[in-house]
């Protein structure tokens, strides 16, 4: 599992990886700008008091709050966009490391949307709650932080594995393979969960997670076919 993550890190300079990363960052930046402008425009037209100076203060504080919240959510939105571009990441890894693979199986739109949206939801939720929750659990509950990473490690490992494995296997076959190697995948998921809580690194976490899981799936598939 560690070797898969190291291979994913080694491919970060790949132009295709950079394109996916920039799409995520630019998408988050666009949403940041739209949110800030929309909140400022809404507060500008809002008049709660008869006193002009009071309304001005509310407008300024509201705009500042919108900027702060948008900045806090910036990595989460970028991660969400990158998660939805997982197919591009998987193709880049396969073309570089597994060029002899046949084209991935045809997936129905419902299956693709199901996997992408589930992963996006998990990634977004983890990024939004991860850092403050992890810090709170670490300082207040101590061992709670360990439980937090175990839970989210399981969720991330399952979602990334299914997203990648379903490209090459039927869902029931992928599920059986995942269950057979659950402990190793869980360990990798914990590492991915930790990466998702680190500032700035969490921008790369969905990209690295998808790339690493491609290597894991191919190794497990090859091992299963050899038996």
C-alpha positions, 0 to 999 in steps of 0.5 A: 500500500505504501509503494502505491502511494509513493508511485502516486507521489512520483507522478505528481509532475505529470502534466495531466495531474497538474491539469486536474489540480488546476481545474480543482483550484480554479473551480474553487476560486470561481465559487469563492468569488461568486459566493463573496460577491453574492453575499456582499450584494445581498447584504448591501440591499439589506437594511435592518436598521434605520441608522445608516452606520449600523447597516454599514457595519453589518454589511462589512462584517457580513462580507468579512464573514463570507470571505473567511468562510469561503477561504475555509471551504476553499480546499474542500471545494477544490477536493470536490472538483478533483474527486469528480475528475477521478477518471482523468487521474485513473487514465493518466496512471494507467497510460504511464504504468499499465499501458497494456491494459484494455479499455475500461469496461463500459459503465452505465451513467447511473453507476458512474454518478453513484460512485463519483457523487458518493466519493465527492460527498465523503471527500467534501464532508471530511475536508469540511469537518476534518481539521477542527474535528481532529484538533478538538478530538485530539486535545479534548478526548485524546484517543478520540482522534484515533477513532476519528481517523479509523472511521474516515479511513474505512470510508475513504478506502471503500469509496476510492476502491469502488470508484477505481475498481468498478472501472475494471470489474463488476461491482459484486466482483470488486466488493469481494476483492475489497472484502478479501483485502479489507485490512490493508485497504483500511490502513491505506485509507487511514493514511489518506484520511490523515492527508485530507486533514493537512492544510494545503496537502488536502488539495492533493489528497483526492488526486493522490488517493485516486492514483494510489488506488489505481496501483492497489487495484491493479496489483490485487486484480493481478494477484486474484487472476493468478490464483 
